Amino acid sequence: MAGEKDILIVDDTEETVVFMAQILEDHGFQFRIAKNGNEAMAAMGEKRPDLVLLDVMMPRKSGINVFNDMKRDPQLADIPIIIITGAATVTGVSLRNGTQEPKKSYGDDFVRSLGSVLYEKLKDLEVDDLLEKPIEPQLLIEKINRLLA
């Protein structure tokens, strides 16, 4: 099954793209890469992927905007999307459940508020799945296999 499926990796961080590409390659998946939301939409216009690994925070067009555009497009609306984000590391707020790490300084209040807003935004999107960075390879593959089954 893996070799027949086309996965679109959408992330602007080179290290993350290389890491996810290696995981997919090791498990026999075909994949393409888009480095921002505009490239992602163009890539999906050329060839419809079977699944999208979508970063949230990117230049030019955010993952949230890509998600919304996909859900409005009848040709793309049913493609499974796994949101990939490192925002929890930056903000201290888990985007999976909204929990917050203990504050280390007074300045944490601002970034925590951003993390809380992002959590609420993602919660409203009703994503197929979400992975927070750093990515666990086996967990990524399990989620992909479940959504492609």
C-alpha positions in Angstrom: 0.0 0.0 0.0 2.7 2.5 0.9 4.3 2.7 -2.5 1.0 3.5 -4.1 0.2 6.5 -1.9 1.4 10.0 -2.6 2.1 12.2 0.4 2.7 15.9 0.3 5.0 17.3 2.9 4.4 21.0 3.5 7.0 22.6 5.7 9.3 25.6 5.5 12.0 24.1 7.8 14.6 22.2 5.9 15.6 19.9 8.8 12.0 18.9 9.3 11.5 18.2 5.6 14.6 16.1 5.4 13.6 14.2 8.6 10.1 13.4 7.4 11.2 12.6 3.9 13.7 10.0 5.3 10.9 8.5 7.4 8.6 8.2 4.5 11.3 6.8 2.2 12.3 4.2 4.8 8.6 3.0 4.8 8.2 3.0 1.1 6.0 6.0 0.7 6.1 8.3 -2.4 6.2 12.0 -1.4 6.5 15.5 -2.8 7.6 18.6 -1.0 6.2 22.1 -0.8 8.0 24.8 1.2 5.1 27.1 1.8 1.4 27.3 1.5 1.4 28.7 -2.0 3.6 25.9 -3.2 1.4 23.4 -1.5 -1.8 24.6 -3.3 0.0 24.6 -6.6 1.3 21.1 -6.0 -2.2 19.9 -5.1 -3.5 21.5 -8.3 -1.0 19.5 -10.4 -1.6 16.2 -8.7 -4.0 15.4 -5.9 -2.1 13.8 -2.9 -3.5 11.0 -0.8 -2.4 12.7 2.4 -0.9 16.0 3.5 1.6 16.6 6.3 1.0 20.3 7.0 3.1 22.7 9.1 1.1 25.4 10.8 3.5 28.4 10.8 5.0 29.1 7.3 5.7 32.2 5.3 3.5 33.4 2.4 0.5 31.2 3.4 0.0 29.6 6.8 -1.0 26.0 7.3 -4.3 27.2 8.7 -5.0 29.0 5.4 -4.0 26.0 3.4 -6.3 23.8 5.5 -9.2 26.2 5.0 -8.6 26.4 1.3 -8.5 22.6 1.0 -11.7 22.1 2.9 -13.5 24.7 0.7 -12.3 22.9 -2.5 -14.5 19.9 -3.4 -11.5 18.3 -5.2 -9.3 18.5 -2.0 -11.8 18.5 0.9 -11.6 14.8 1.7 -7.8 14.5 1.7 -6.6 13.6 5.2 -4.4 16.2 6.8 -1.9 15.7 9.7 -1.0 19.0 11.2 2.7 19.2 12.1 3.8 21.9 14.5 6.6 23.0 16.7 4.6 25.8 18.2 4.4 24.0 21.6 8.1 24.2 21.9 8.0 27.9 21.4 4.9 28.8 23.3 4.8 26.2 26.0 1.2 25.4 25.1 0.4 21.9 23.8 -1.6 22.2 20.6 -3.0 18.7 21.2 -4.8 19.5 24.4 -4.1 23.1 25.5 -2.1 22.3 28.6 0.7 24.7 29.5 4.2 24.0 30.7 5.2 25.7 34.0 6.3 29.3 33.3 10.0 30.0 33.5 9.8 33.8 33.4 7.5 36.7 33.3 7.9 37.0 29.6 6.3 33.6 29.1 2.8 35.2 29.4 2.9 36.7 25.9 4.0 33.6 24.0 1.6 31.5 26.1 -1.2 33.7 25.0 -0.2 33.2 21.3 0.0 29.4 22.0 -3.5 29.5 23.5 -4.9 31.4 20.5 -3.3 28.9 18.1 -4.7 26.0 20.1 -8.2 27.4 19.9 -7.8 28.0 16.2 -6.6 24.4 15.6 -9.4 23.0 17.8 -11.9 24.8 15.6 -10.5 23.2 12.4 -11.3 19.6 13.4 -8.0 18.3 11.9 -7.6 14.6 11.0 -4.6 14.4 13.3 -1.9 16.5 14.9 1.8 15.8 15.6 3.9 18.1 17.7 7.6 18.4 17.0 10.0 16.8 17.7 8.4 14.1 15.5 8.5 10.4 16.7 9.0 8.4 13.5 6.9 5.4 14.5 4.0 7.6 15.7 4.1 9.5 12.3 3.9 6.2 10.4 1.1 4.8 12.6 -0.9 8.0 12.0 -0.3 7.9 8.2 -1.2 4.2 8.0 -4.4 4.8 10.0 -5.5 7.7 7.8 -4.7 5.9 4.5 -6.3 2.6 5.5 
